[in-house]
Amino acid sequence: METLKFDLSKKGGQFKVLNATNGGPWHKRHATDQWRSNFEDYKAARMPYSRNHDSALSGSIYGGPYSHDISMIFPNFDADPTDPASYDFACTDESILVTLDAGTETFFRLGQTIEHQIKKHATLPPKDFHKWAVICEHIIRHYNEGWADGYHLNIQYWEIWNEPDLDPDDSTNKRCWGGTAAEFFELYAIAAKHLKACFPNLKIGGPALANAKPGEKWIQNFLAYMRERDVEIDFFSWHVYLFEPQKMIERAAWIREQLDAHGYTEAESILNEWNYVKNWRDLFCYTIEMIHGAKGGALIGAVIATAQRTSIDMLMYYDTRPSVFNGMFDYYSYRPLHGYYPMYWYGMFYDLSHEIVAENSLDNIYPLCGVDENGKALAMITYYSDDDQAPARSISVDLGQSAEYDVYLMDPDHKGDLVATTSDLSFTLKVHSTLLIKQK
């Protein structure tokens, strides 16, 4: 039997924001027909932030196509951006307020939903970059300063666009940004400088890169352009889809290296889209099946545990909106799936005072452990491998003390079930399992 050891006296740092997500709760305050809601389960997971990208793809949830995108909030680009009558905030208001009711703040993506249609519309470059920045300014004023019958929500994170690098300049199918890289650099610089001048205390960043891999020149050109023009970057957001946590580790390290090399040493590194993807073509249906089961759930546990000890400052799962990428909630019933439980359990770590780093490592075992101010331990142990035929593993968790623990299990046969109350922390785990060990 393999043993995973912890020394509870060796206290590490604080737990990061690692169970943030894309998409808020599926709940309508204004309607009671066809009642379904995941509001209470969503709230219980204590997800600190919800990014509102792609919300317009979610049918009647989040206001459907009438919310969040600049083209929906400001539907006539020729209108006066200083006139409240030019804006349609209602559906976006509702989505943000419902999400806030669940204890989750909005991470606001200023831009457009991806367009997979043959003809692109709102993802084309704005006609006037300066005017676009002024429109964004007034959206922020609506939510943070009460402008246009608005609110004082103190939304902190404002992200400029999404995946402008997804498709190269010569592509005939540009899904997120219909212009060139040079045009996007100009838009970003204009918008970031304008918004930072208006709101110096808010976090203005982006650009939510799709191809954040080592050696990617787009990133280096972007950072060089912004540095030459003294554009502040409060956070740098990027995406990675993976089937092993190692890919995230490598990209996080390279992103941090690039930020530091270009003088953005204080910029937060935010991975705000990630999920299991084996590939996007012949194994994409397999990918979807895995996301919705124990394998996708175990990957969540493994990625969270891994990210805690990288340069990543925030992790945002893609996603919790109704979609094929949602491994947390069932599309039809809204009930929790396997992936809900590692996210829900991680919310408990926010109550702890310190992380406890494992004294040793075991292949394909991803540990996370901490103690509260009274010294009581909480541990989440994940056994994940991309090999679906990997054998069961017998492991012992040594917390260096004698105590009684409640043990919960997520695996192919369990969805967050309490399986034992015991002082014996010896387990046989199937591949794609996550344990929560909670000291009584």
NORGIFEN-V672917 format. One record per residue. RES is the residue in one letter. PHI is phi in whole degrees, 0 to 359 (999 if undefined). PSI is psi in radians with two decimals (999 if undefined). D_LAST is the distance of its C-alpha to the last C-alpha in Angstrom with 1 decimal. Layout:
RES & PHI & PSI & D_LAST
RES & PHI & PSI & D_LAST
This chain:
M & 999 & 2.33 & 25.1
E & 277 & 2.55 & 24.5
T & 239 & 2.31 & 21.8
L & 254 & 2.10 & 20.2
K & 250 & 2.49 & 19.4
F & 229 & 2.51 & 17.7
D & 248 & 1.81 & 18.3
L & 293 & -0.21 & 15.7
S & 277 & -0.25 & 18.4
K & 264 & 1.54 & 20.8
K & 275 & 2.29 & 20.0
G & 262 & -2.60 & 21.9
G & 273 & -2.88 & 23.0
Q & 273 & 2.84 & 21.7
F & 275 & 2.36 & 20.9
K & 280 & 2.99 & 24.0
V & 279 & 1.74 & 25.0
L & 236 & -0.02 & 24.6
N & 242 & 0.53 & 23.9
A & 288 & 2.97 & 27.1
T & 208 & 3.06 & 29.5
N & 252 & 2.11 & 33.1
G & 104 & 2.35 & 33.4
G & 263 & -2.89 & 31.8
P & 291 & 2.65 & 30.7
W & 266 & 1.59 & 33.2
H & 204 & 2.45 & 33.9
K & 238 & 2.11 & 37.1
R & 280 & -0.34 & 37.3
H & 262 & 0.00 & 41.0
A & 218 & 2.55 & 41.1
T & 235 & 0.03 & 39.7
D & 278 & 2.72 & 41.7
Q & 47 & 1.01 & 40.3
W & 292 & 2.05 & 36.8
R & 215 & 2.54 & 34.1
S & 199 & 2.46 & 31.5
N & 250 & 0.35 & 28.4
F & 303 & -0.85 & 27.9
E & 292 & -0.70 & 24.5
D & 293 & -0.73 & 23.0
Y & 300 & -0.83 & 24.7
K & 299 & -0.70 & 23.5
A & 296 & -0.45 & 19.8
A & 283 & -0.19 & 20.2
R & 54 & 0.86 & 21.1
M & 280 & 2.05 & 24.0
P & 291 & -0.60 & 25.8
Y & 224 & 2.57 & 29.3
S & 232 & 2.08 & 31.4
R & 279 & 2.38 & 34.8
N & 261 & 0.36 & 37.5
H & 291 & 2.53 & 39.7
D & 65 & 0.19 & 41.1
S & 299 & -0.51 & 40.0
A & 293 & -0.20 & 43.6
L & 273 & 0.04 & 43.3
S & 259 & 0.60 & 40.7
G & 61 & -2.22 & 43.2
S & 273 & -0.15 & 42.5
I & 286 & 2.54 & 39.0
Y & 62 & 0.39 & 39.1
G & 84 & 0.12 & 42.7
G & 57 & -2.46 & 43.9
P & 286 & -0.01 & 46.8
Y & 260 & 0.38 & 47.4
S & 222 & 2.71 & 44.6
H & 73 & -0.77 & 43.5
D & 290 & 2.53 & 46.5
I & 301 & -0.67 & 49.1
S & 293 & -0.34 & 51.8
M & 268 & -0.69 & 50.2
I & 289 & -0.63 & 49.4
F & 236 & 1.38 & 52.9
P & 290 & -0.41 & 54.9
N & 245 & 1.79 & 58.3
F & 296 & -0.32 & 58.5
D & 276 & -0.07 & 61.9
A & 286 & 2.99 & 60.6
D & 280 & 2.04 & 60.2
P & 288 & -0.17 & 56.7
T & 265 & -0.02 & 57.0
D & 261 & 2.09 & 57.6
P & 304 & -0.50 & 54.6
A & 293 & -0.26 & 56.6
S & 281 & -0.14 & 56.3
Y & 247 & 2.60 & 52.6
D & 237 & 1.67 & 50.6
F & 262 & -0.20 & 47.1
A & 305 & -0.91 & 46.0
C & 291 & -0.65 & 44.0
T & 293 & -0.72 & 42.4
D & 306 & -0.88 & 41.5
E & 299 & -0.78 & 39.8
S & 298 & -0.79 & 37.7
I & 294 & -0.69 & 36.6
L & 288 & -0.69 & 35.7
V & 298 & -0.76 & 33.8
T & 297 & -0.72 & 31.7
L & 294 & -0.60 & 31.2
D & 302 & -0.51 & 30.1
A & 274 & 0.09 & 27.2
G & 86 & 0.24 & 26.3
T & 244 & 2.21 & 28.1
E & 274 & 2.65 & 31.1
T & 275 & 2.31 & 34.1
F & 261 & 1.83 & 35.2
F & 269 & 2.03 & 38.9
R & 273 & 2.00 & 41.1
L & 271 & 1.81 & 44.7
G & 166 & -2.40 & 46.8
Q & 223 & 2.65 & 47.3
T & 291 & 2.53 & 45.6
I & 303 & 2.50 & 46.6
E & 241 & 1.98 & 49.8
H & 265 & -0.05 & 50.4
Q & 291 & 2.83 & 53.6
I & 294 & -0.57 & 56.9
K & 249 & 2.29 & 58.1
K & 265 & 2.62 & 55.9
H & 233 & -1.37 & 56.1
A & 280 & -0.16 & 53.6
T & 273 & 0.00 & 52.5
L & 288 & 2.64 & 56.0
P & 303 & 2.43 & 56.4
P & 302 & 2.62 & 56.9
K & 295 & -0.51 & 60.5
D & 220 & 1.91 & 60.0
F & 294 & -0.65 & 57.1
H & 294 & -0.72 & 57.6
K & 294 & -0.68 & 57.5
W & 302 & -0.71 & 54.3
A & 296 & -0.68 & 52.7
V & 293 & -0.65 & 53.9
I & 299 & -0.81 & 52.5
C & 300 & -0.70 & 49.1
E & 304 & -0.78 & 49.5
H & 285 & -0.48 & 50.1
I & 296 & -0.77 & 47.1
I & 297 & -0.75 & 44.9
R & 297 & -0.61 & 46.8
H & 298 & -0.77 & 46.1
Y & 273 & -0.40 & 42.3
N & 247 & -0.34 & 42.0
E & 236 & 0.09 & 45.1
G & 80 & 0.13 & 45.8
W & 295 & 2.53 & 49.0
A & 57 & 0.94 & 50.6
D & 55 & 0.73 & 48.5
G & 263 & -2.54 & 45.4
Y & 224 & 3.02 & 42.1
H & 235 & 1.23 & 40.4
L & 268 & -0.22 & 37.4
N & 55 & 0.75 & 37.4
I & 295 & 2.19 & 36.9
Q & 267 & -0.69 & 36.7
Y & 261 & 2.16 & 37.2
W & 231 & 1.96 & 40.7
E & 255 & 2.26 & 41.5
I & 269 & 1.90 & 45.2
W & 71 & -3.07 & 45.8
N & 212 & 2.23 & 44.2
E & 46 & 0.92 & 45.2
P & 294 & -0.28 & 48.8
D & 263 & 0.12 & 49.0
L & 302 & -0.75 & 48.1
D & 238 & 2.44 & 51.8
P & 292 & 2.90 & 54.6
D & 303 & -0.57 & 57.5
D & 268 & 0.15 & 59.8
S & 289 & 2.57 & 57.6
T & 263 & 0.06 & 59.1
N & 222 & 1.25 & 55.7
K & 274 & 1.92 & 53.9
R & 273 & -0.49 & 50.8
C & 244 & -0.58 & 49.2
W & 222 & 2.01 & 51.9
G & 277 & -0.04 & 55.5
G & 258 & -2.85 & 57.1
T & 269 & 2.94 & 57.4
A & 299 & -0.74 & 55.0
A & 299 & -0.71 & 57.4
E & 295 & -0.69 & 57.4
F & 293 & -0.72 & 53.6
F & 304 & -0.73 & 53.6
E & 295 & -0.81 & 56.0
L & 301 & -0.82 & 54.0
Y & 299 & -0.82 & 50.8
A & 298 & -0.77 & 52.6
I & 297 & -0.84 & 54.3
A & 293 & -0.79 & 51.3
A & 297 & -0.76 & 48.9
K & 293 & -0.70 & 51.4
H & 295 & -0.83 & 52.2
L & 291 & -0.65 & 48.7
K & 292 & -0.61 & 47.7
A & 293 & -0.64 & 50.7
C & 283 & -0.63 & 49.8
F & 226 & 1.28 & 46.1
P & 297 & -0.36 & 45.5
N & 265 & -0.06 & 42.0
L & 268 & 2.85 & 40.8
K & 263 & 1.94 & 39.7
I & 251 & 2.18 & 42.5
G & 199 & -2.83 & 42.2
G & 152 & -2.73 & 42.5
P & 257 & 0.42 & 44.1
A & 59 & 1.11 & 41.4
L & 286 & 2.45 & 43.1
A & 276 & -0.66 & 43.2
N & 251 & 1.03 & 44.6
A & 273 & 1.12 & 42.5
K & 243 & 2.65 & 43.4
P & 307 & 2.37 & 44.7
G & 89 & -0.04 & 48.5
E & 287 & 2.00 & 48.6
K & 289 & -0.49 & 51.6
W & 305 & -0.80 & 50.8
I & 297 & -0.82 & 47.9
Q & 297 & -0.72 & 50.0
N & 295 & -0.71 & 52.9
F & 299 & -0.87 & 50.7
L & 295 & -0.67 & 49.2
A & 296 & -0.72 & 52.6
Y & 298 & -0.79 & 54.1
M & 291 & -0.66 & 51.6
R & 294 & -0.73 & 51.9
E & 299 & -0.49 & 55.7
R & 255 & 0.20 & 55.5
D & 56 & 0.72 & 52.9
V & 273 & 2.14 & 50.5
E & 288 & 2.48 & 47.0
I & 233 & 1.86 & 44.1
D & 283 & -0.57 & 40.8
F & 213 & 2.59 & 38.9
F & 243 & 2.06 & 40.0
S & 253 & 2.54 & 38.7
W & 205 & 2.90 & 39.0
H & 231 & 2.63 & 38.1
V & 206 & 2.31 & 37.4
Y & 249 & 2.42 & 36.9
L & 208 & 2.97 & 35.7
F & 230 & 0.00 & 34.5
E & 218 & 2.44 & 33.0
P & 300 & -0.38 & 31.1
Q & 303 & -0.61 & 33.8
K & 298 & -0.70 & 36.3
M & 295 & -0.75 & 34.1
I & 302 & -0.83 & 33.8
E & 296 & -0.75 & 37.5
R & 289 & -0.67 & 38.4
A & 299 & -0.75 & 36.0
A & 296 & -0.72 & 37.5
W & 291 & -0.71 & 41.0
I & 301 & -0.81 & 40.5
R & 298 & -0.70 & 39.2
E & 299 & -0.76 & 42.2
Q & 292 & -0.74 & 44.6
L & 300 & -0.82 & 43.3
D & 295 & -0.70 & 43.5
A & 296 & -0.49 & 47.0
H & 263 & 0.18 & 48.3
G & 88 & 0.13 & 47.0
Y & 262 & 0.98 & 44.0
T & 290 & -0.40 & 41.6
E & 264 & -0.10 & 39.6
A & 291 & 2.33 & 39.4
E & 289 & 2.51 & 36.0
S & 258 & 1.97 & 35.7
I & 240 & 2.00 & 34.3
L & 271 & 1.73 & 33.9
N & 247 & 0.33 & 34.2
E & 211 & 2.21 & 35.1
W & 199 & 2.66 & 33.5
N & 185 & 3.08 & 32.7
Y & 287 & 2.22 & 33.6
V & 215 & 2.05 & 37.3
K & 284 & -0.87 & 39.0
N & 197 & 3.03 & 42.4
W & 263 & 0.09 & 44.1
R & 237 & -1.72 & 46.9
D & 290 & -0.36 & 47.0
L & 251 & 0.35 & 43.2
F & 287 & -0.63 & 42.3
C & 294 & -0.70 & 41.8
Y & 300 & -0.74 & 39.5
T & 305 & -0.84 & 37.7
I & 298 & -0.75 & 37.1
E & 299 & -0.69 & 35.8
M & 291 & -0.69 & 33.3
I & 304 & -0.66 & 32.1
H & 274 & -0.01 & 31.3
G & 238 & -2.80 & 29.3
A & 293 & -0.54 & 26.5
K & 296 & -0.81 & 28.6
G & 297 & -0.65 & 28.8
G & 295 & -0.75 & 25.1
A & 293 & -0.62 & 24.4
L & 298 & -0.66 & 27.0
I & 303 & -0.84 & 25.1
G & 299 & -0.72 & 22.0
A & 292 & -0.75 & 24.5
V & 292 & -0.75 & 26.5
I & 300 & -0.84 & 23.8
A & 298 & -0.68 & 22.4
T & 290 & -0.77 & 26.0
A & 297 & -0.50 & 27.1
Q & 303 & -0.47 & 24.6
R & 244 & 0.61 & 26.8
T & 239 & -3.09 & 30.2
S & 278 & 0.03 & 32.5
I & 293 & 2.31 & 31.5
D & 265 & -0.50 & 30.5
M & 211 & 2.50 & 29.6
L & 238 & 2.26 & 29.0
M & 231 & 1.91 & 30.2
Y & 294 & 2.44 & 29.9
Y & 245 & 1.84 & 33.2
D & 202 & 3.12 & 32.6
T & 247 & 0.19 & 31.1
R & 282 & 2.88 & 34.5
P & 293 & 1.82 & 36.0
S & 197 & 2.98 & 37.3
V & 292 & -0.31 & 37.4
F & 272 & 0.02 & 35.1
N & 270 & 1.85 & 32.2
G & 263 & 0.18 & 29.5
M & 257 & -0.60 & 27.0
F & 225 & 2.43 & 28.8
D & 294 & 2.35 & 31.4
Y & 300 & -0.64 & 34.9
Y & 265 & -0.83 & 35.9
S & 268 & -0.28 & 33.0
Y & 71 & 0.16 & 31.0
R & 278 & 2.73 & 27.8
P & 297 & 2.44 & 25.2
L & 259 & -3.12 & 26.2
H & 305 & -0.72 & 24.3
G & 294 & -0.27 & 24.6
Y & 296 & -0.65 & 22.8
Y & 290 & -0.78 & 19.3
P & 299 & -0.61 & 19.4
M & 293 & -0.78 & 20.9
Y & 297 & -0.77 & 18.4
W & 294 & -0.65 & 15.4
Y & 297 & -0.54 & 17.3
G & 304 & -0.47 & 17.5
M & 290 & -0.43 & 13.9
F & 289 & -0.31 & 15.0
Y & 294 & -0.33 & 17.4
D & 276 & -0.12 & 14.7
L & 271 & 2.69 & 14.3
S & 271 & -0.53 & 16.8
H & 210 & 2.60 & 17.8
E & 280 & 2.60 & 18.2
I & 242 & 2.02 & 17.8
V & 276 & 2.38 & 20.7
A & 300 & 2.49 & 20.7
E & 286 & -0.38 & 23.0
N & 216 & 3.02 & 24.9
S & 233 & 2.63 & 25.7
L & 233 & 2.40 & 26.2
D & 304 & 2.27 & 28.8
N & 66 & 0.20 & 27.6
I & 252 & 2.17 & 23.9
Y & 243 & 1.79 & 22.7
P & 263 & 2.62 & 19.5
L & 218 & 2.28 & 17.7
C & 213 & 2.59 & 15.0
G & 203 & 3.00 & 14.1
V & 230 & 2.60 & 12.2
D & 272 & -3.08 & 12.0
E & 293 & -0.26 & 14.1
N & 264 & 0.04 & 11.7
G & 87 & 0.08 & 11.4
K & 282 & 2.45 & 7.9
A & 265 & 2.61 & 8.8
L & 222 & 2.25 & 9.6
A & 225 & 2.49 & 12.4
M & 237 & 2.07 & 15.0
I & 241 & 2.16 & 17.4
T & 242 & 2.36 & 20.7
Y & 250 & 1.88 & 23.6
Y & 229 & 2.40 & 26.7
S & 212 & 2.58 & 30.4
D & 286 & -0.19 & 33.4
D & 279 & 1.86 & 34.6
D & 294 & -0.29 & 33.8
Q & 259 & 0.21 & 34.7
A & 300 & 2.44 & 32.4
P & 288 & 2.82 & 31.0
A & 298 & 2.64 & 27.5
R & 238 & 2.36 & 25.6
S & 259 & 2.06 & 23.6
I & 228 & 2.71 & 21.1
S & 239 & 2.38 & 18.6
V & 255 & 2.04 & 16.0
D & 254 & 1.85 & 16.1
L & 264 & 0.09 & 13.7
G & 71 & 0.38 & 15.4
Q & 205 & 2.77 & 12.8
S & 261 & 2.08 & 11.5
A & 201 & 3.01 & 7.7
E & 253 & 2.45 & 5.9
Y & 227 & 2.52 & 5.4
D & 271 & 2.32 & 6.6
V & 241 & 2.19 & 10.1
Y & 245 & 2.62 & 12.8
L & 225 & 2.32 & 16.4
M & 242 & 2.07 & 19.6
D & 205 & -3.04 & 22.7
P & 303 & -0.36 & 26.1
D & 249 & -0.04 & 24.8
H & 222 & 2.52 & 21.6
K & 237 & 1.36 & 21.0
G & 74 & 0.41 & 17.3
D & 285 & 2.51 & 16.4
L & 287 & 2.01 & 13.1
V & 251 & -0.24 & 14.5
A & 194 & 2.63 & 12.0
T & 237 & 1.96 & 8.9
T & 203 & 2.85 & 9.7
S & 254 & -0.08 & 10.1
D & 263 & 1.85 & 13.4
L & 262 & 0.96 & 13.5
S & 246 & 2.29 & 17.1
F & 219 & 2.64 & 18.4
T & 248 & 2.04 & 21.9
L & 249 & 2.34 & 22.2
K & 285 & 2.71 & 25.3
V & 300 & 2.53 & 26.9
H & 72 & 0.92 & 25.8
S & 233 & 2.54 & 22.0
T & 228 & 2.28 & 19.0
L & 254 & 2.48 & 15.4
L & 246 & 2.15 & 12.4
I & 247 & 1.98 & 9.5
K & 238 & 2.04 & 6.3
Q & 291 & 2.33 & 3.8
K & 280 & 999 & 0.0
